[in-house]
Amino acid sequence: MGLFMDPLLNEALANPEINNFINKDKLERFRDTGEVRIEDDVLFIEDGCVNWTKIPRTVHEIEDWIAGVDDDSKHD
């Protein structure tokens, strides 16, 4: 089903009280793009937590990752 829940969107689009609040052009542009789900592995410790997930989150970090740059300090 992806990021967009088609049954709910179709119901909203069919409802004249709701569909005025939906940008239909934007919706159709992105409706079939899929999704990205990021879940972190976190260790909770006495004085805080440690995020064990090393994943780029910004455009620059993603471009570095694609280019093979592995700088741990960028992903803390």
C-alpha positions in Angstrom: 0.0 0.0 0.0 2.9 2.4 0.6 3.0 5.7 2.3 -0.4 6.8 1.0 -3.3 4.7 2.1 -5.4 4.5 -1.1 -8.7 3.4 0.5 -8.6 6.4 2.9 -7.5 8.8 0.1 -10.2 7.6 -2.2 -12.8 8.0 0.5 -11.5 11.6 1.2 -11.5 12.5 -2.5 -15.1 11.3 -2.9 -16.2 13.4 0.0 -17.0 17.0 -1.1 -16.6 18.3 2.5 -13.0 17.0 2.6 -11.6 17.0 -0.9 -11.5 20.8 -1.0 -8.6 20.6 1.5 -6.6 18.2 -0.7 -4.1 19.4 -3.3 -5.0 16.8 -5.9 -2.2 17.7 -8.3 0.4 17.3 -5.6 -1.2 14.1 -4.3 -1.2 12.5 -7.8 2.4 13.5 -8.3 3.6 11.7 -5.2 0.9 9.1 -4.6 2.9 6.2 -6.2 6.4 7.1 -5.0 6.5 4.6 -2.1 8.0 5.3 1.3 11.0 5.3 3.4 10.8 4.1 7.0 13.6 4.8 9.4 13.7 3.1 12.7 16.5 3.6 15.2 18.1 1.0 17.5 18.5 2.8 20.8 20.1 1.6 24.0 18.8 3.3 27.1 21.4 3.7 29.8 21.3 5.3 33.3 22.3 8.8 32.2 20.6 8.9 28.8 20.7 6.9 25.6 22.9 5.8 22.8 21.5 5.7 19.2 23.1 2.7 17.5 21.6 3.5 14.1 24.0 5.0 11.7 22.0 6.3 8.8 22.4 9.5 6.8 19.4 11.9 7.3 20.3 15.0 5.4 20.8 15.5 1.6 24.5 16.1 2.2 24.9 13.0 4.3 23.0 10.9 1.7 25.2 12.2 -1.1 28.3 11.4 1.0 27.0 7.9 1.6 26.3 7.4 -2.1 29.9 8.6 -2.9 31.3 6.2 -0.4 32.3 8.7 2.3 32.1 7.1 5.7 32.6 9.8 8.4 31.1 8.7 11.7 31.1 12.2 13.1 28.5 13.3 10.5 25.9 10.8 11.8 26.0 11.2 15.5 
